[in-house]
Structures are given as C-alpha cells and as structure tokens.
Amino acid sequence: MSMTGVKVVPALAGVLGLSFVSVAGAQTAVPAASGTQQVVVNAAQDEASRDFAAAKIIIGRKQIVDSGVQNVNELLKKEPAVTTGKDGKPGLLGLPGYTQILVNGLPPSGRDVMSLDLSEVERIEISKSTTAENGPFSIAGTINVVLRQHVRQQQQTASLQMRADGASPGLNGSWTLSQSEASSPFSSTLNLTAGQSERRSSGNEQQVLSNGSGVLPQYQTQRTRWDRNQYVSLTTEMVLQLEHGSVSFKPNFGHVQTWNDKEEARQWQSGRHWQVQGQASSGLSGLVLPLNWQREDEDWGESDFNLRWSRNVISNEQRRLEQESITSNNGSNNGSSALREQSAQEINYDWLLSLTQRKTLRGGHRLRAGLELQQNHREPVTLYRLNGLPDTSLVALGSQISQWTQKRRVFVQDDWRVSPLLALNAGVSLADQLSEAQEVSGASQSRYRVLSPSLHLAKKLEHDPKSQFRISLARSFREPDADALLLNPSVNPLAACTPASGCAGNSIDTADSSGNPALRPERALALNVSYEQHLKGDSKLTLEAYQRQIHGKTGTELLLLPVAWANVPRWVQRPANLGDADVSGVNLDWRLGLKDWQADAPKLEVRGNLGWARSELKDWPGPDNRVDGSLPWRAKLGLSYNAASLPLRLDLDASWLPGDWLRNNLSRTTYTAHQTSLAMTAAWTVNRNAKLVLNLDNLLAQDRTGISRYQTSAGTLETRSLSSSHLRLSLRGEFRL
C-alpha cells in the first residue's frame, strides 16, 4: 500500500524466534470445500496434488506443517514450481511481476499476503496458466492462498516469539480463544497478535564518468539506515451453521507503525558535499469487515457469496535536514542548510462483492460461473514545508488527490472429465475497469475492458495413468497499478526546489518521477505445454515449455520534458507502454524419494528446478533488451531427510541466480550480481505435544552489488553500489497441553 512518495510495508516476518504455544483441547482443521477433481501425487510426503486439466499444484496442510517455516513467503521458496527473484519476491515462470496473488480466490485487502503465518493457511494453489475462475490478470499464473476455516472446538492458544536479523532483535506474541457448544450452531474465535522488529542496513555508492578523455570520478556516497516496526492485529470470527451451509463474519482490525532513521553523505570530486539526516514515521490503520455465506442445494449446487468492506488510513511524517557545502580551489567553504518536512495522509475505502456458483452436471461436466464487483475510493493529501514555512516551490505538485476505481468481472468455466484419461477445462472471463482521478493538473479518466478465453487439455497415459500430457492456451492481461494511473509527480531530493530559485534543471541520474494516466493493460497470448513422468512411488519429473507474446509491454521511460513544477525542462521517469515482447522458456521440476527405489534406503527426498528462458523487448535496441525478471537460467535444489532412529527432520534449500544486465529504458542499463542463497531447517518432534524448530536463512549473507549506467552526451555515467546483508535465525518451540 502506498501514498504520495511513501510506501508502507509491514515488516512482520522475523529472524530469531522462540515461540511457546499452550493449547486447551485438540485442534482439528476443517479443509475448505472444493469441487475440483484432483489426482493426488506425492500424497505420502506432502499432500501435493494437481488439478487434472488446468495443472493446478496444491501444497496441502501436511506439507505446510512439515516444512517448519513460518510464513507464506518462506514456504513458497521451497516449492520447485515457484521462482524467487533477486528482490526476494516469489512468482511463476521467472516473472514475479506477472504473477497474480489471491486470498481465498479474491484480491487481498490490507494484509501482506506473503507475511501471513502458516498457522492461518489451509493450502496454497498454484496455476502456471490462466483460468476463467481465477481471472484474466495472470500472464504468468496465479498463487491462491486458501485460509483455514473456523474449527468448532473449545480451545485456547498462546504464543511468544523472539527473533533477530543479524544483531537486530524482534519480539511478537499472539493469543487465540475458540468457543463452541455441541448443542449450538454458533461458534466464535478471537485472535490477538502484537509484535515489533528492528533492522539495520548500510551501503555505499561510487560514480564515474567514462568518455574519450578517460575515467573521471564523480562522487562517493555512504548510507546507513535503522528501521523499527510495531504492529497489533485483532481478529474475531463468528460462524453460524445452517442446515445447508454456513454464514461467517470475520472482522479484522490492525495497526502498523514504522520508524526509520537514515543518514547519507555524498562527496563530489568537484568539492561539493551533501549530507542528509532524515527521520520518518509511518502508520497504517485498517478495518476489514468480510461476510461469507456458503450454501449447498441439490438443484442449484454450491453457492459461495462474499461481501467485504474495508477502510485504511495511512499517515506519514518525514523530516530531512539537508546540509550542503562547496569547497573552492582556494580552500574557502560556502555552506547552506535546509529543513524539509512532509506530512501525508491517505484515506482508502474499498468494498467487494462476489458470487460463485458450482454445479456438477451429467457427462462429467463441472460448471462454474460467477461475478465480482469491486469499488475503491482514495484521497491522498500531502503538505510540504521548508524551514518551518509552506514550501511554495512545490505548489504545482498538488496537495490533494482524489481517485475512484470500479472493477467488474464475470466468468463461466466448464471442467469436463471426458473420460478417466482425458479432461478439458474451457472458460471465458470478461473484466471491465473504470478509474477517475482529480489532481491539480486536472481530471483524468482511464477505462478498459478485457476478454480472456482459456482452454486446457490433459491426457493421461493408458499404461501409466500417473503420467500425463497437458496443453494450455489463453488470452491474459496485466492491469496497471492504481498509483501508476495518477500523475502524482515527485521531485528528486538531490535536485530539490526552493521558493527563492524555483526548480532548476536536474541531471539524468537525479530524475523526478510521475505516473501516467494514459497507461494501458498489457495483453498476452499464453501457451504452456508440459509432460509429467511418473517414476516410482511418489517420485516424478515434470518438463514444461511456455511462451508469452506480450503486446503493450509496461516499463519505464526516461525523458527530458517541460513540467508544470519548473520553468525549465527536467528529466522525468514514468511508466509507459513500450511495445511488444516475447518470453519463452523451459522448466524441469523433480521430486525424487530414495525409498521409492530401495525400501531400506534413508528417507530422503530430493526436489528441485532448472529453468532456461529467453525474452526480448522487440521495439528496443539490444543488447540486454530483456523482460525484467526473466533471467537466462535459474536453479533450485532442496533436500528433506527424516532420521530413522530419531524424530528429526532436516531440510536444506539452495538457489542460484546468474548476474545479468537489463536495459531499463533507452538511456539506462543496470546490472545485478549473481545470487546464491542457502537455508536450513531442523525440526525435532520431542513427543506428540512438543516440537522444536530451528531455521537458518541467508546462511551465506552475501552483500548485494549492482551497477547502473546512463548514456549521456558527455559520456557514460556508471554508479556502483554495495548493500549489506545479514544471517537470519529463528528458533521456535511449539507445545500442546
């Protein structure tokens, strides 16, 4: 969630953790109802199963419990079918930005899905193609997190956890109370969670200018930063069991508060010195009121109705003391200082209504149809001050914005089991979006309508029904982010404006930023072809080839433009539709169990992935005109070992990503170094009521390096950066009484 110039990201995942859980009464999870016909593979190990026609991978509850990790992001890193970018974001087919994330089949609201604790998750569904039910905005596929349903049980749980990221500590705790009576159809659950965490980081930069005269140093920069996060969340669920279904009301209130202190010092070769000391405080308060009604009827089938209303308030205060001095050739020093302050608040209202109907028909047909309506209204307000007075130089940026967005979608889908060996999934989704905004520059409107047909065919082999071919073809889209549709300009602090002199020109590496109300959705034709070979027992290999033909690829353009906030042209970076692009690749996934070949072998599972990809942005010159995130190759390897004589499970996960250059726009290319990650989990089951879990993440703790190059009339500007990284440690104890 973002506001003017600020992004608030709740850092709820931790590093050194000690957790104690007290449970009164046994807990039994109730899996979410699903009419999907599935073939369970690897059931003895991890309950993973696949939708026959649409190639849906399901990470079941047993695999979640056995993983030993804490949140959704950590679990997805272990799954061979999921790729992880260098920024740590999970995705499919090496395209995190093109992967749709859902919660219970709906767009998420408020909470960061990747930081959800796995105790709240029943299963995770992964589809590397587009289906009508999941919607059209899934060029690379969909990751759907299905939350656990309410458990009718008298129980009480409490937990306490300590953690550390490097030398930065953290603490959180939770308390849950569930109540129900066997004679009453009503039951309820109350959950309270609170915690805090800290993180320290540092980095440096060096810039040089290369031209015909040689290499000329430009500046050196040192940065340090300290972040602190506190959060509290209160959730209650009330469930009424009906004769043919249930009604659930699950209000949630949460508040996240973040603070950060940062220092930056930049020394130019020319003698100019710039130093900034900044403090910021951000708060996010959210209230979500979701209502769910499920009903089963012999004539109409299964009905699932959802109504959700939410209100989020984001506030931010920033304070930056900037000091600048210039040392001349004769040794004299001229200096100045400025205190810049920014106050911002955004109020966001959102409501969503969805209805899904499922009906099993004769002849092996499973029909699904539904509609989804969503409306959002947001009003960011930003005030700027310079040395305690209103900053009149930034009046043209606008202090108040109003944006209203309405989304509508309908779909119909048929899962047809033609025969025990042949299945067909066909559907169509129609989505419409209207966005209107009022800014200081005037009113703008963006509207688009997208039609997404999809077809999936799966054929099992007669001699081995566990081995199968699949082919998927779909029209899919990527919708613009709401922030990108606002002009909402922001001035680069290294080329700041003043009331006395206004906004002077800036350089290509200190560009301002803005949105683009004319941005359009990306359109893609998606093709997947895969073959899954059953080996022995639960062991299998999956080979998949894919291609995406993308039209209207979204990226960034860097231009020297006349702007409303300056009397001279300034460099501005903004999102834009850049042209057509192609992405193609091959993935090999495997899960191999030694016991499948030899009964007396150790209980060891080997899982992994190898991927090769090629991408090209056709309307841009090479080299390095690739699609962001699509690396030439990537690899993952995981091992799980269950000791024969001890109640001990060990997991080791490693991944490799190559160093690569990427053309960001016509003037800029960037390089990110190769990345090797290593994580280990050890789970000791003391007895049926006690379990200890040790997690070691980022074991190699590699510092992150990068290069940014700008092509200018004076030569090539090259900036090299180095950012620190730390080992993350988590120790957790789980006890049932």
C-alpha positions in Angstrom: 0.0 0.0 0.0 1.4 3.4 -0.9 0.9 7.1 -0.6 2.5 10.2 -2.0 6.2 9.5 -2.1 6.0 6.8 0.6 5.4 3.1 0.7 4.4 1.4 4.0 5.4 -2.2 4.1 4.6 -4.0 7.4 7.8 -6.0 8.3 6.1 -8.8 10.1 8.4 -11.6 9.2 11.3 -12.2 11.7 14.6 -13.8 12.2 15.5 -15.2 15.6 12.3 -16.7 17.1 11.3 -18.5 20.2 7.6 -19.4 20.4 5.6 -21.2 23.1 2.1 -22.5 22.4 -0.4 -23.6 25.0 -3.5 -25.4 23.7 -6.5 -26.5 25.7 -8.3 -29.1 23.7 -7.4 -30.9 20.5 -7.4 -28.9 17.3 -8.8 -30.3 14.1 -8.6 -28.4 10.8 -11.6 -28.3 8.5 -10.4 -28.2 4.9 -12.1 -25.7 2.6 -14.7 -27.2 0.4 -13.7 -27.7 -3.2 -15.4 -29.4 -6.1 -12.2 -29.6 -8.1 -11.4 -33.1 -9.4 -7.8 -33.8 -8.5 -5.2 -36.5 -8.8 -3.1 -36.7 -5.6 0.6 -37.1 -6.2 3.3 -37.4 -3.6 0.5 -37.8 -1.0 2.6 -39.8 1.5 5.1 -37.0 1.7 3.3 -33.6 1.2 -0.3 -34.0 0.1 0.6 -32.1 -3.1 -2.0 -32.7 -5.8 -2.7 -31.3 -9.2 -5.9 -30.3 -10.9 -6.1 -32.7 -13.8 -6.8 -30.3 -16.7 -5.5 -26.9 -15.5 -2.3 -28.2 -14.0 -3.1 -26.9 -10.5 -0.4 -27.7 -7.9 -1.7 -27.8 -4.4 0.5 -27.5 -1.3 -1.5 -29.3 1.3 -1.8 -28.9 5.1 0.6 -31.7 5.8 3.4 -30.2 3.7 2.8 -26.9 5.4 3.2 -28.4 8.9 6.2 -30.5 7.9 8.0 -27.5 6.3 8.9 -26.0 9.6 8.9 -22.4 8.2 6.8 -19.6 9.5 5.1 -17.6 6.7 3.8 -18.0 3.1 6.9 -16.4 1.5 9.3 -18.9 3.2 7.1 -21.8 2.2 6.9 -20.8 -1.5 10.7 -20.5 -1.7 10.9 -24.3 -1.1 8.4 -25.2 -3.8 10.1 -26.2 -7.1 7.4 -24.7 -9.3 7.8 -21.2 -7.7 10.7 -18.9 -8.7 12.1 -16.2 -6.5 13.6 -13.0 -7.9 16.7 -11.2 -6.7 14.4 -8.9 -4.7 13.0 -11.9 -2.8 9.6 -11.8 -4.4 8.0 -15.1 -5.4 6.5 -15.7 -8.8 5.9 -18.2 -11.5 7.9 -18.8 -14.7 10.5 -16.3 -13.5 8.1 -13.4 -13.8 7.1 -12.2 -10.3 5.5 -9.0 -11.7 3.2 -11.1 -13.9 2.0 -13.5 -11.2 -1.4 -12.9 -9.6 -1.7 -13.3 -5.8 -5.2 -14.1 -4.4 -6.5 -15.0 -1.0 -9.5 -17.4 -1.0 -9.8 -16.7 -4.7 -10.3 -12.9 -4.2 -8.0 -9.9 -4.4 -6.3 -9.4 -1.0 -7.2 -6.4 1.3 -5.0 -4.8 3.9 -2.7 -7.6 5.0 0.6 -8.5 3.3 -0.1 -12.0 1.9 3.5 -13.1 1.9 3.9 -12.4 5.6 0.8 -14.5 6.6 1.6 -17.0 9.4 1.2 -20.6 8.1 -1.0 -21.4 11.1 -3.7 -19.5 9.3 -3.2 -21.3 5.9 -5.1 -24.4 4.9 -3.4 -24.8 1.5 -1.8 -22.9 -1.4 -3.0 -23.5 -5.0 -0.6 -22.7 -7.9 -1.6 -22.4 -11.5 1.0 -21.6 -14.1 -1.6 -20.6 -16.6 -4.8 -18.5 -16.8 -8.2 -19.9 -15.9 -11.5 -18.2 -16.1 -12.3 -18.7 -12.4 -9.0 -17.0 -11.3 -9.4 -14.1 -13.7 -7.6 -12.6 -16.7 -4.8 -10.8 -14.8 -2.4 -13.7 -14.6 0.0 -13.7 -17.5 2.5 -16.0 -15.6 -0.2 -17.7 -13.5 -1.8 -17.5 -10.0 -0.8 -18.2 -6.5 -4.0 -18.5 -4.4 -3.6 -18.7 -0.6 -6.6 -20.5 1.0 -7.1 -19.6 4.7 -8.0 -22.2 7.3 -11.7 -22.4 8.1 -13.1 -22.0 11.6 -12.7 -25.0 13.9 -15.6 -25.9 16.1 -13.7 -26.6 19.2 -13.2 -25.4 22.8 -9.5 -24.3 22.7 -7.1 -21.6 23.7 -3.6 -20.9 22.3 -0.9 -18.5 23.2 2.5 -17.9 21.6 5.6 -15.8 22.3 8.4 -15.4 19.8 11.9 -13.7 19.8 14.0 -13.3 16.7 16.9 -11.4 15.2 18.1 -10.2 11.8 21.8 -10.0 12.3 22.2 -8.1 15.5 18.7 -6.6 15.3 16.2 -8.2 17.7 12.4 -8.7 17.5 9.6 -9.9 19.6 6.0 -10.9 19.0 3.1 -12.8 20.6 -0.4 -14.0 19.9 -3.4 -15.3 21.8 -6.4 -17.2 20.4 -9.6 -18.3 22.0 -12.2 -20.5 20.3 -15.6 -21.3 21.8 -18.4 -23.5 20.7 -21.1 -25.8 22.2 -22.1 -29.1 20.6 -25.8 -28.2 21.1 -25.4 -24.7 19.5 -25.0 -23.9 15.8 -23.0 -20.8 16.8 -19.2 -20.7 17.4 -16.6 -18.0 17.6 -12.9 -17.3 17.6 -10.9 -14.4 18.9 -7.2 -13.7 17.9 -4.9 -11.0 19.2 -1.4 -10.6 17.7 1.2 -8.0 18.5 5.0 -7.6 18.0 7.9 -5.5 17.0 11.1 -5.9 15.0 14.2 -3.9 14.0 16.6 -3.9 11.1 19.9 -2.1 10.4 21.4 -1.8 6.9 24.3 0.1 5.3 25.6 0.7 1.8 27.8 2.8 -0.4 28.0 4.1 -4.0 30.7 5.3 -6.3 30.1 7.1 -9.7 32.5 7.7 -12.6 32.1 9.3 -16.0 33.7 7.5 -18.9 34.4 9.4 -22.1 37.2 9.9 -24.7 39.4 11.6 -22.0 39.3 8.5 -19.7 37.6 7.7 -16.5 36.7 10.7 -14.3 35.5 10.1 -10.7 32.2 11.9 -9.9 31.2 11.2 -6.3 31.2 8.7 -3.4 28.2 8.1 -1.1 27.8 6.4 2.3 24.4 5.3 3.7 23.2 3.9 7.0 19.6 3.1 8.0 17.7 1.9 11.0 14.1 0.6 10.8 11.7 -0.3 13.6 8.3 -1.8 13.2 5.4 -2.3 15.7 2.1 -3.9 14.9 -1.1 -5.1 16.5 -4.0 -7.1 15.0 -7.3 -8.1 16.4 -9.5 -10.6 14.5 -12.7 -12.3 15.6 -14.7 -14.8 13.6 -18.4 -15.7 14.3 -19.8 -18.7 12.4 -23.5 -19.8 12.3 -24.0 -23.3 11.0 -27.1 -23.7 8.8 -29.0 -26.7 7.6 -27.4 -26.5 4.1 -24.4 -24.3 4.7 -22.9 -21.6 7.0 -22.6 -17.9 7.5 -19.3 -16.4 8.6 -18.4 -12.9 9.8 -14.7 -12.2 10.4 -13.9 -8.5 11.2 -10.3 -7.6 11.5 -8.6 -4.5 12.8 -4.9 -3.9 12.5 -2.4 -1.1 13.1 1.3 -1.0 11.9 3.7 1.8 12.9 7.1 2.1 11.4 10.0 4.5 12.2 13.3 4.9 10.4 16.4 7.0 10.8 18.8 7.4 7.9 22.0 9.2 7.2 23.5 9.8 3.8 26.7 11.6 2.9 27.8 12.3 -0.7 31.1 13.8 -1.7 31.6 15.1 -5.3 35.1 15.2 -6.8 34.4 18.9 -7.6 34.4 19.8 -3.9 30.6 19.7 -3.3 29.5 17.9 -0.2 25.8 17.0 0.6 24.7 15.4 3.8 21.2 14.5 5.0 19.8 13.3 8.3 16.3 12.0 8.0 13.6 10.6 10.3 10.3 9.3 9.2 7.2 7.8 10.9 4.5 5.9 9.1 1.3 4.5 10.3 -1.3 2.2 8.8 -4.6 1.5 10.4 -7.1 -0.8 8.7 -10.5 -2.2 9.4 -11.9 -5.1 7.3 -15.4 -6.4 7.6 -15.8 -9.6 5.5 -19.1 -11.7 5.3 -19.2 -15.1 3.7 -22.2 -17.3 3.0 -21.9 -20.8 1.7 -24.9 -22.9 0.7 -25.4 -26.3 -0.9 -28.6 -27.2 -2.8 -29.5 -30.3 -4.8 -30.9 -28.3 -7.7 -28.5 -25.3 -7.8 -25.3 -26.9 -6.5 -22.8 -25.0 -4.3 -23.1 -21.2 -3.8 -20.3 -19.0 -2.3 -21.2 -15.4 -1.6 -18.7 -12.8 -0.3 -19.2 -9.2 0.8 -16.2 -7.2 2.1 -15.9 -3.6 3.2 -12.6 -2.1 4.3 -11.2 1.3 5.4 -7.5 2.0 5.6 -5.9 5.2 6.9 -2.2 5.8 6.1 -0.2 8.6 7.7 3.4 9.7 7.2 5.7 12.3 8.7 9.1 12.9 7.2 11.8 15.3 8.4 15.1 15.8 6.5 17.9 18.1 7.5 20.0 18.8 4.4 23.4 20.4 4.6 25.4 21.4 1.6 28.8 22.9 1.2 31.2 23.7 -1.6 35.0 23.9 -1.2 36.6 26.1 -3.8 40.1 25.8 -5.2 41.4 28.4 -2.8 40.2 26.4 0.2 37.2 28.6 1.1 34.0 26.9 2.1 30.4 28.1 1.4 27.6 26.2 3.0 23.8 26.2 3.4 21.3 24.1 5.2 17.6 23.4 4.8 15.0 21.6 6.9 12.4 19.9 4.7 9.2 18.4 6.2 6.5 16.4 4.5 3.1 15.4 6.1 0.9 13.0 4.2 -2.4 11.2 4.9 -4.4 8.8 2.7 -7.9 7.5 3.4 -8.9 4.5 1.4 -12.3 2.9 1.2 -12.9 -0.4 -0.6 -15.8 -2.7 -1.0 -16.1 -6.0 -2.8 -19.0 -8.3 -3.7 -18.5 -11.7 -5.3 -20.8 -14.7 -6.1 -19.6 -18.1 -7.4 -21.9 -20.9 -8.3 -20.7 -24.5 -8.9 -22.8 -27.3 -10.3 -22.0 -30.9 -11.3 -23.8 -32.0 -14.4 -24.2 -35.3 -16.2 -21.5 -36.4 -18.6 -18.6 -35.4 -16.3 -19.2 -31.7 -16.5 -18.4 -29.4 -13.6 -19.8 -25.9 -14.3 -18.6 -22.8 -12.5 -19.9 -19.3 -13.0 -19.5 -16.1 -11.1 -19.4 -12.3 -10.8 -17.2 -9.9 -8.9 -17.7 -6.2 -8.2 -15.2 -4.0 -6.5 -15.0 -0.3 -5.9 -12.2 1.8 -4.3 -12.0 5.4 -3.3 -8.8 7.0 -2.1 -7.8 10.6 -1.1 -4.1 11.3 -0.5 -3.3 14.7 1.0 0.3 15.9 1.2 1.8 19.1 2.7 5.3 20.3 2.2 7.3 22.7 4.5 10.7 24.2 4.1 12.4 25.7 7.2 9.1 25.7 9.0 7.2 27.5 6.3 4.9 26.2 3.4 7.1 25.2 0.5 5.6 27.3 -2.3 8.0 25.9 -4.9 6.1 22.6 -4.8 2.6 24.0 -5.2 2.4 22.6 -8.7 2.7 19.0 -7.3 -0.7 19.3 -5.7 -1.6 18.8 -2.1 -4.8 16.8 -2.5 -5.7 14.0 -4.9 -9.0 12.0 -5.3 -9.1 8.7 -7.2 -12.1 6.5 -7.7 -11.9 3.0 -9.3 -14.6 0.5 -10.2 -13.9 -3.1 -11.3 -16.4 -5.6 -12.7 -15.9 -9.2 -13.8 -18.0 -12.2 -14.8 -16.8 -15.7 -15.8 -18.0 -19.1 -16.8 -15.9 -22.3 -16.8 -16.5 -25.9 -17.5 -14.3 -28.7 -16.1 -15.2 -31.6 -18.3 -13.9 -35.1 -17.4 -14.4 -36.6 -20.9 -13.1 -40.0 -19.7 -10.9 -41.3 -16.9 -7.9 -40.5 -19.1 -9.0 -37.2 -20.8 -10.0 -33.9 -19.3 -10.9 -30.5 -20.7 -11.1 -27.1 -18.9 -12.6 -24.3 -21.0 -13.9 -20.9 -19.9 -14.1 -17.2 -20.6 -13.7 -14.2 -18.3 -14.8 -10.6 -19.0 -13.4 -7.8 -16.9 -14.1 -4.0 -17.0 -12.3 -1.2 -15.1 -13.0 2.5 -14.8 -10.7 4.8 -13.0 -11.2 8.5 -12.5 -8.9 11.0 -10.8 -8.8 14.6 -9.9 -5.4 16.2 -9.5 -4.0 19.8 -9.5 -3.3 19.2 -13.2 -6.9 18.5 -13.9 -9.2 15.5 -14.2 -8.2 12.2 -16.0 -10.0 9.0 -16.8 -8.8 5.6 -17.7 -11.1 2.8 -18.9 -10.5 -0.6 -20.4 -12.4 -3.9 -21.0 -10.6 -7.2 -21.5 -12.0 -10.6 -22.7 -10.0 -13.6 -21.7 -10.8 -17.0 -23.2 -8.8 -20.0 -21.9 -8.5 -23.7 -22.9 -6.7 -26.5 -21.1 -6.4 -30.1 -22.2 -4.9 -33.0 -20.2 -4.3 -36.6 -21.4 -3.1 -39.4 -19.1 -1.2 -42.4 -20.5 -3.2 -45.7 -20.6 -0.3 -47.8 -19.4 0.6 -45.3 -16.6 -2.3 -43.0 -15.6 0.1 -41.1 -13.3 2.0 -39.8 -16.3 0.2 -37.2 -18.4 0.5 -34.5 -21.1 -1.0 -31.0 -20.8 -1.5 -28.1 -23.1 -2.9 -24.7 -22.2 -3.8 -21.7 -24.3 -5.2 -18.4 -23.0 -5.5 -14.7 -23.6 -4.3 -13.0 -20.4 -3.6 -9.5 -19.2 -1.7 -7.4 -16.7 -3.6 -4.4 -15.3 -1.9 -1.1 -14.4 -1.3 -0.4 -10.7 -3.7 2.3 -9.4 -0.7 4.5 -8.4 0.7 4.4 -11.9 -2.6 5.9 -13.3 -2.0 9.0 -11.2 0.3 11.8 -12.5 1.3 12.5 -8.8 4.8 13.9 -9.5 7.7 13.7 -7.0 10.8 15.9 -7.1 14.2 14.1 -6.6 15.7 15.3 -3.3 19.2 15.5 -5.0 17.8 18.2 -7.4 15.4 19.9 -4.9 13.4 23.1 -5.5 13.4 26.2 -3.3 10.9 29.1 -3.1 13.7 31.6 -4.0 15.0 30.0 -7.1 12.3 27.5 -8.0 13.1 24.2 -9.7 16.2 24.4 -11.8 17.3 21.7 -14.2 18.2 18.3 -13.0 20.6 15.6 -14.3 19.6 12.3 -15.9 20.6 10.3 -12.7 18.5 12.6 -10.5 15.3 12.4 -12.5 11.9 13.3 -10.9 9.1 10.6 -11.1 5.5 10.7 -12.1 2.7 8.3 -13.1 0.9 8.1 -16.4 -2.9 8.3 -16.7 -2.7 7.0 -20.3 -1.2 3.7 -19.3 -3.0 0.7 -20.8 -3.1 -3.0 -19.7 -0.6 -5.4 -21.2 -2.1 -8.2 -23.4 -0.6 -11.6 -23.8 -1.2 -14.8 -25.6 -0.1 -17.6 -23.3 0.9 -21.1 -24.3 2.0 -23.9 -21.9 2.9 -27.5 -22.9 4.0 -29.9 -20.2 4.7 -33.6 -19.7 4.7 -35.2 -16.2 6.5 -38.6 -15.9 5.7 -40.8 -13.0 8.8 -42.8 -11.9 8.2 -44.9 -8.9 6.1 -44.3 -5.8 5.7 -40.6 -5.4 8.7 -39.7 -7.5 8.1 -37.7 -10.7 9.7 -35.4 -13.3 7.8 -32.6 -15.0 9.1 -30.9 -18.2 7.3 -27.8 -19.3 7.7 -25.3 -22.2 6.0 -22.0 -22.3 5.7 -18.9 -24.4 4.2 -15.5 -23.8 3.6 -13.0 -26.6 3.1 -9.7 -24.9 1.6 -6.6 -26.5 1.9 -3.1 -24.9 4.6 -4.2 -22.5 4.8 -1.9 -19.5 8.1 -0.4 -18.4 9.7 2.9 -17.6 10.7 5.7 -19.9 13.2 8.4 -19.0 12.6 11.7 -20.8 13.7 15.4 -20.7 10.3 17.2 -20.6 8.7 20.5 -19.9 7.0 20.1 -16.5 4.4 22.2 -14.5 6.7 22.4 -11.4 9.7 24.0 -13.2 10.4 26.8 -15.7 13.0 24.7 -17.5 12.7 21.1 -18.8 13.6 18.4 -16.3 14.4 14.7 -16.5 11.3 12.6 -15.5 10.9 8.8 -15.2 7.4 7.5 -15.7 5.7 4.2 -16.6 4.7 3.7 -20.2 3.6 1.0 -22.7 6.9 0.3 -24.5 5.8 -2.1 -27.3 5.8 -5.8 -28.0 7.8 -8.5 -26.2 8.3 -12.3 -26.3 9.1 -14.6 -23.4 9.8 -18.3 -23.9 11.4 -20.9 -21.7 11.7 -24.5 -20.5 11.4 -25.7 -16.9 12.4 -29.1 -15.4 10.9 -29.9 -12.0 11.6 -33.0 -10.0 10.7 -34.7 -6.7 12.6 -37.9 -6.0 12.3 -40.2 -3.0 15.1 -42.8 -2.3 12.7 -45.2 -0.7 10.7 -45.4 -4.0 13.7 -47.4 -5.4 15.0 -49.1 -2.3 12.9 -50.0 0.7 15.8 -49.9 3.2 17.2 -46.6 1.9 17.2 -43.5 4.1 14.0 -41.4 4.0 15.5 -38.7 1.8 13.6 -36.6 -0.8 15.4 -34.5 -3.4 13.4 -31.7 -5.1 14.5 -29.0 -7.4 14.1 -27.0 -10.6 16.2 -26.0 -13.6 14.9 -23.3 -15.8 16.1 -21.7 -19.1 14.4 -18.6 -20.6 14.8 -16.1 -23.4 13.0 -12.8 -23.6 13.1 -9.8 -25.9 11.6 -6.4 -26.0 11.2 -6.0 -29.7 10.9 -2.3 -30.1 14.0 -1.5 -28.1 17.6 -1.9 -29.3 19.9 -4.5 -27.9 21.8 -5.7 -26.2 20.1 -6.6 -22.9 16.6 -5.7 -24.1 15.0 -8.4 -22.0 11.9 -8.5 -19.9 12.5 -7.6 -16.3 12.9 -10.7 -14.1 13.3 -13.2 -17.0 16.8 -14.5 -16.3 18.7 -16.7 -18.9 18.7 -19.5 -16.3 17.9 -20.3 -12.7 18.2 -23.3 -10.4 16.8 -24.6 -7.1 17.8 -27.7 -5.1 16.1 -28.9 -1.9 16.8 -31.9 0.4 14.5 -33.3 3.1 15.7 -36.1 5.4 13.8 -37.9 8.1 16.0 -39.8 10.5 15.2 -43.4 11.1 16.1 -43.7 14.7 15.3 -40.1 15.8 12.2 -37.9 15.5 14.2 -35.5 13.5 13.6 -33.9 10.0 16.2 -31.8 8.2 15.7 -29.5 5.2 18.3 -27.8 3.1 17.3 -25.4 0.3 19.6 -23.7 -2.1 19.1 -21.5 -5.2 21.2 -19.9 -7.8 20.5 -16.8 -10.0 23.0 -15.5 -12.5 24.4 -12.0 -12.8 22.7 -10.1 -15.6 22.4 -6.8 -17.4 19.0 -5.2 -18.2 18.0 -2.3 -20.3 15.6 -0.3 -18.2 15.0 2.3 -20.8 16.7 3.9 -23.8 19.2 5.7 -21.6 19.8 3.4 -18.7 21.0 -0.2 -18.2 21.5 -1.9 -14.8 23.5 -4.9 -13.6 22.7 -7.1 -10.6 25.3 -9.6 -9.5 24.8 -13.4 -9.3 23.0 -14.5 -6.2 23.4 -17.8 -4.2 21.1 -18.4 -1.3 21.2 -21.2 1.3 18.7 -22.0 4.1 18.4 -24.9 6.6 15.6 -26.1 8.8 15.8 -28.7 11.6 12.5 -29.9 13.2 12.7 -32.1 16.4 9.5 -33.7 17.4 10.0 -34.3 21.2 6.6 -36.0 21.5 3.1 -35.6 20.2 2.7 -32.5 22.3 6.1 -30.8 21.8 8.2 -29.7 18.8 11.3 -27.6 18.3 12.1 -25.9 15.0 15.4 -24.2 14.1 15.6 -22.1 11.0 18.8 -20.6 9.5 18.1 -18.4 6.5 20.5 -16.4 4.3 23.4 -18.5 5.5 25.9 -17.1 3.0 24.9 -13.5 3.9 26.2 -12.2 0.6 26.4 -8.4 0.2 24.3 -7.2 -2.8 26.2 -5.4 -5.6 24.8 -3.5 -8.5 25.7 -1.3 -11.4 23.7 1.5 -13.1 24.8 3.1 -16.4 23.4 6.2 -18.1 24.3 7.1 -21.7 24.7 10.9 -21.8 26.1 13.5 -24.3 29.2 13.8 -22.0 29.8 10.1 -21.9 28.8 7.1 -19.8 27.8 7.7 -16.1 28.4 4.5 -14.1 27.3 4.0 -10.5 28.4 1.0 -8.5 26.5 0.2 -5.3 27.1 -2.3 -2.4 24.4 -3.1 0.2 24.8 -5.1 3.4 23.2 -8.5 4.2 22.8 -10.5 7.4 22.1 -14.0 8.6 18.6 -14.6 9.8 18.0 -17.0 12.7 14.7 -18.4 14.1 14.2 -20.8 17.0 10.7 -21.8 17.7 9.1 -24.1 20.3 5.6 -25.5 19.9 3.8 -27.2 22.7 0.3 -28.7 23.0 -1.1 -29.3 26.5 
